[in-house]
Amino acid sequence: MAAPAGIRRVDEVVWELPPTVRPGMRVPVRVFATERLLAEMDEQALTQAANVATLPGIAGYSFAMPDAHWGYGFPIGGVAAMDVDTGVISPGGIGFDINCGMRLVRTNLTTQEVRPELKELVDKLFRAVPAGVGSKGFVKLGKQEFRKAVDEGARWCLGQDMAWPEDLPATELGGTMEGADSAKVSQRAVDRGHDQIGTLGSGNHYLEVQEVREENLHDRAIAKDWGLFPGQVVVMFHCGSRGFGHQVASDYLELFLREGKRKYGIELPDKELACAPFLSQEGQDYFTAMKCGVNMSFANRQVIVHRIREVFQEVFGRDPEAMGMHQLFDVAHNRASVERHEVEGRMRELVVHRKGATGSYPPGRPEVPPRFREQGSPVIIGGSMETGSWLLAGGPGAAKAWCSTAHGAGRTMSRTRAKHTFRGETLQRDMEKRGIYVRSVSFAGLAEEAGQAYKDVDRVIAATHDAGLSRRVAKLLPIGNVKG
């Protein structure tokens, strides 16, 4: 994409679209990207970011992260903060997969120890953690018990002996977003989600066995403090709230489309930005239901960790504690949160929408768990299954983007085009030749996630680092992958 008309360069990795580029914009758009990453962005993503800038109560800027691309309503990689008193809440700014996020688990095993058992390990992980569209988990819940789980999140898992007590403080929000109330959730959402706890789902969701290499440790002091060492094997996975979160979003989008203009007079450039005033009954009901989606996702990822520990124990014949299978962190990239930020010299309460954008809190922020308060919050950013992923820390400049950073590599090719361009069978063979053993529900799904369908994750990370949004700690390379 050629640079859009009217965009100006602020510095090496920051660009700005003024409010004059489209009628109704209340604030400018700020884009974090190198010149090359900006050229790789689809034009629709910047159009959507400009549309977001028209929303009532928006503060500062409408932001696009270096991995931004077209999404529903907001671009994926979009961030916007609305004033609590005068602003709105929009499901399009959070996404259908509420609280989709990343979790990273350490081990004290080395690549040398794991390689001989890698195929057995990945095969058993593939069976233990169901993937794919409509996949169902081994946790069988009645619908009332499921409602309890989405009210409590990871705390519910602790009561079911599927969590270690130390897992919760190593999870954003302690694994539970307070104020969830499943009374604000439809029965249809419960019907769709009650049997999906402990499942990956499809699309770009995955479970990966990764290695830490000496040359990929960028901040050795933080890496050591967080328990990483050269030659180590770690496990990272990416998933969210499955059909439950999708239905919660769908239900409230329908309500907001019906009531937003009729009841509150909200004019929108795109119906996908359907919203309601945050303090309205509809806005508060959605926020409460969204918290249930958040908690379902925390419970989902917690159960997956439980299954991962079981599989490692079965394959290596050792207790998970003895293998050092401690959770490093769990961080989301699809959520709205009420946070305090400085706006034009004074602190204000804002509803921060992050859609395909990760919270990146610098040292000292109240959102940073005590364990990480001195270094800043851990940030986990997944790349493609071929290129590796990243662990970062909250950067000193993150405050200029409401403490947000990128969430992934960002697609440059549609799933349809990727399926027509690549063959899953060939990709699987090529990856195995490079030392990456992959199990996938379908070859078509594998083709959709080819590395060439994404931006270069290292360039995305460099842009976030140079902008001060997050700081590089370590790159993690795949050796085994389970794909939906």
N, C-alpha and C positions, 0 to 999 in steps of 0.2 A: 504494500500500500504506500503510495506517495504521501508525504506529510500533508495533513488536511489543511485547507485554507484557514488562515487566521491563527494557526498554532504558533506559539513563540517558545524559544528555548530559554529556560530559567537558569539551568546549569547543565553539567555534563549528563545528568540522569534525570532531570526534571523538565517537563514541558507543560505549557498552560494554554487552554482554550478559553478565551474571554467570554463573558456572558452575552456578548453581542452575536455569537455564532448561531444562536437560534432564539426565537421569541420565548419569553417566559422564564429564562434562566435567572435564578436568584443569586447564584454564586458561580465562580469559574470552575472549570475542570482542570485537575492536575493529574498528569500522567508520569509515572516513574518508569523510565525506560532509556536505554541507550538508543542511539540513532538507528542501529540495526534492529533492535527489538521493536521500536516504533514502526519501522517499515514492515515488520512481520505481523503487526496487529491488523485484524480485519476492521474495515471501516465501520461496520455496524457496532462494534464494541465502543468506539468513541461516540457514536451517535447515541447509544444507550446511556453512556456516562453523562452526556449533555442533557438527555431527558431526565435523568435522576436529579440534575441540578435545578429542575423546576419544582421539586416537591416542597410542600409547605414546611417551614421550620428548619430547613437544611442550614447547617452551620459551616462556615469556612469554605470548603471545596467539596466537589464530587471527585473522588479519587479513582484512578485506574492503576492497578499494580503491574509490574513488568510482565506477568503471565496473562494479562487480561485478554479475553476473547468473548465473542457473542454468547449471551445466555438468555434466560427468561426475565424480561423486565430490566433488571440490573445486568451489566456485563458480569461474567464470571471473572473474579479479580476486581470487583467493585467494592468500594467502601464509602459510606455516607453516614453522617451523624445528624440527628434531628433533635431540636430542643424539646425537652420533656414536656414543657407547658404548651408550646405552640406547634409542635411538629407532629408528624404522622409515623405510623409503623406500616411497613409494606412487606408482605410475604415474598414478593419478588426480590427483595433485598436480602433475603435469608436463604431462599432456595427450597426446593421440594424435599431434598434430603437433609432435613434439619439436623444440625450438629454433626454432619459428616466431618470426620476428622482422622487424625493419625495417632497411633500408639507405638511406642518403642520400648522393647524389653531387652535387657542385657542378659548375657550369660558369661560364665567364666571359661567356656569352651573355646578352643582355637579352631581355625579353619583346618588345620592338620588333623585334629580329632574328628571333625564333622564330615569332611570330604568322603571318607570310606562309607559312611552311613547316609549320605545325602539323599540318594534316591528313595531309600526306605523312609527317611524322615519326611520328605516332601509328599510322598504317596500317602503316608498316614495323616499328615496335616490336611491333605486334600479330602480325605474321608471324614476327618473329625470336625472340620470347619466347612459346612456346606456353602457352596457358591453358586451363582447363576440366578437367573430370573425365577422368582417364586420359590426359591430354596427355603426349606424349613429346618429349624434347629432341633437339637436333642432335648432342649428344655421344653417340657410339655406343661403349659399353664392353662388353667381355667381363666375365663375372661375377667373375673373379679380379681384374681391374683395378678393378672397382667396389669390391671389398672393400678394395683398397689406398686408393682415394679416401676411403672412409668411415673408415679408420684415420687418414688424414692431414689431411682437411679442406681448407682453403684452401691449405695447403702443396702439396698435390697439384696444384691449379690453377696454382700458380706454376711447377711443373715442366712443365706443359703449355702454357706461354706464354699462359695465360688470366687472368693477374693481374699487376699491377705490384707490385714489392717493397714499395712504400709502402702498398699496400692492407692488408697483414696487420697492421701495428701500428695501423691505423685500424679494426680489428675486435676485438670482445670476445675475450679469450683468445688474441689473435694469430691468430684464425681456425682454431685447432686445440685441441680439448679433449684434453689429454694422457691417456694410459691407455686409449684406445679399442682394442678388440681384436675384430675381426669374427668371430673364432671363437665368440663368445658370441651371435652373431646367426643366426637360422634361415635356411635356404635360401629359404624362402617369402618372407622379408623382402627378400632379395637379388633374387629373381625379380620382386617388385613394384616395386623401386626402381631397378634398374640402368640403365633407359633414361629416367629422369625428371630427371636433372641438367640444370639450365638451363630449368626450367619453373615457372610461377606456381602452377598448380592452380586450384581453384575456391573457392566460398564468398566470404569477405570478402578474398581475396587480390587484389592489384591492383598495377599499375605506373602511376605518375602523374608527369606533367610539371607542375611547380609554379612559381609566381612569388613572389618576395620583395618586399613592398611596404614603403615607408618607414614607414607608420603601424603596421605589424605587427612592427616591431623593438622588443622590450621591454627587452632588455639589449644596448645598442649596443656596449659594449666587448667582451663575449664574442662577439657576432655578428661583429664585425669581425675579432677574433682567429681565429675559426673559418672566415673566408673568405666571409662573407655580405655582400651590399650591396643597396641598393634597386634594384629593376628587374631583378634577377638571375633567371635560370631555373635550377632545380635538378630532380633526378629522385629520387623516393622510391619504394620498392616494399616489399611485404609478402608473404612466403611462408615455407615451412618445409621439412620433410623428406619431404613427400608420402607416398606409399604405403609407403615404407620405414619411416619413423618410426611410422606407424599400425600396421604389422605388428609392430614391436618391442614397442610398448606392448601390443598384443593378446596376443602370445605370453606376456609376463611377467604380465599380469593373470590369464590362465588358470592359470599356475603358482602365483601367489600365492593365488588363490581356492582352489586345491586344497590348498596346503601351509600357508597362514597359520594357520588354526585347528588343523588336525590335528597339525602338527609343532611350532608355536610357541604355541598356545593363545591366539591373538589374537582377541578378540571385537570385532565391528564393528557399528555401528548401520546401516551401509549397505554392501552388498557391493561397490559401486563404489569404496570406499576400500581395496580389497584391497592388502595390504602385506606386507612381510617385514622382520625386523630388518636394519638397515643393514649390520651386520658379519657377517650370515649369508652362507652361500655363495650362496643365492638372491638376497639383496639386493645383494651385490657383483657377481654376474653381470649383474643388471639394470642397475646403475650403469655397468658397462663397456659393455653394449649401448646404453644411453642415450647414452653418449659418441659411439658410432658414428652415432646419429641426429643428434646435435649437429653432427658433422663433415660428414655428408651435407648438412645444411642450410647450413652455411658454404660448402661447395663449390657448392651449388645457387645461392646468392645471388652468389657470386663469378663463376660462369659467366654469370649474367644481366647483371652489370656489364660483362663482356667484350662481350656482345652489344649492350648499350646503346651502348657506345663505338663499336662497328662501325657501328651505324645512324646515329649522329650524324655520323660521318665521311662516310658515304655521302650523307646529306642536305645537309650544309653544306660538304662538300668540303675539310675541314680536319682536321689530325691531332688526335686526342683530347687530347693533351698541350697543343697550342696553344689548344684550347678550354677548358683548365683543368678537365678532367673528373676531378678528384681526389675520392676517397671521403672524406666527412666522418667517418662512423662507421657501424658495424653493431652492433645491439644486439638481444638475444633477449628474449622474454617467456614462454617455456615451457621451463623447465629446472630441474634441481636442481644445486646447487653446494655444495661443502664450504667454509665460510667461518668466520672467527673474529669473534665478536661478544661484547659485554659482556652478561652475564646476572647480575642481582642482584649487581653489583659485581665480578665476575671474568670474565675472558675464557674463552670456551668454544668448542670446535669444534662447528659445527652443520651439519646438512644442510638448506640453505634450499631449500624447494620454492616455485617461482614459477609459477603457472598463470594465464596472462593477466595477468601483472604484470611490470614492467620493472625491471631492476637500476638503482638510482639511487645512485651512490656519491659521497659528498661529497669535497671536496678532501683529498688526502693518503692516502686509502684505497689499499691495495696493488692492488686490482682496477682502479684508474684507470690507463689507459695513460699513459706519461710525457708525451706531447704535451698531455694534458688535466689533469695532476696538480694544477695551481693552480686550475682552475675547477671541477673535478668532472667526472664522466663525462657525455658527451652522452646525452640521453634522447630517443628518437624515438617519438612517440605519434601514431598515425593516427586521423583522424576519419572521417566518412563521405565518400563521393566528391563530395558536394555542398558540404561545409562547410569543408574544409581540415584540415590536420594541424599538429602542433606539434614544435618542437625546444626542449628544455629542458636544464638542467644539474642534476647531483646536488645535492640540497638539504641544508642543515645539520641538518634534523630527520629525515633519512631513516633514521638509525640506530635510531630508535624503532620502525621497521617492517622491521628487518633489511635496510636499504638498498634499499627497494622503493618503487615508485610504480605508477600506473595504466598501462594499455597501449593504451587506445583510448577511444572514446566510450561503448561498452557498449550492447548491444541493449535496446530496450524492447518490441520487437515480434518475434514468431517469424518465421522465414523463410516458413512456410506462410501466416501471416496477411498478411505483406507482399506475397506474390505475389497474394493475393486482393484487396488494397487498392490496389495500384499497377499500372500498365501500363508495361512496360519501354520500349515504343515511344514512349509519351508522355513518359516521364522523359528518354529520350535527346534528344528534340526540345527539351524545356524547358531541359535543360542546355546544349545547343548555343546556344540563344538567349541564355543567360547567359555565353557565351564559353568553355564547357567542352566540348571535343570528345571523345566517348566511343566506343570500340570494345569490344564485348562478345561473348563466345561465344554467349550466348543472351539474349533479352529477359527470360525468367523469372529468370535469374541477376541481371540488372540490377535488376529489381523488388525482389528480396530485399535489395538494398543501398541502397534509397532512404534519403535523409537522415532522413526522418521515422520510420524504423524504429530510430533510434538516439537516445540521450541527446544533449543539447547538449554538444559536445566542449569548448567554451569554459568551461562551468560545471564540467566534470570537471577541466580544467586549473587553474581558479581554486581548486578545493578542494585539489588536490595542492600548489599554490603556497602557499596559506594554511596548510596543515598542515606546511609545511617539507619535504615529501618530495622536491620538485623545484622548480626555479626557471625561470620563463618566460624564454626567449631570443628566439624568433621564431615567428610563425604563418606557415604556408606555404599558399598558395591554389592549387587545381587549375586548370589550363587545358587539360589533356589527360589521358585516362585509358584504360588497358587493363584490362579486367575478365574474370575467369574466369566 
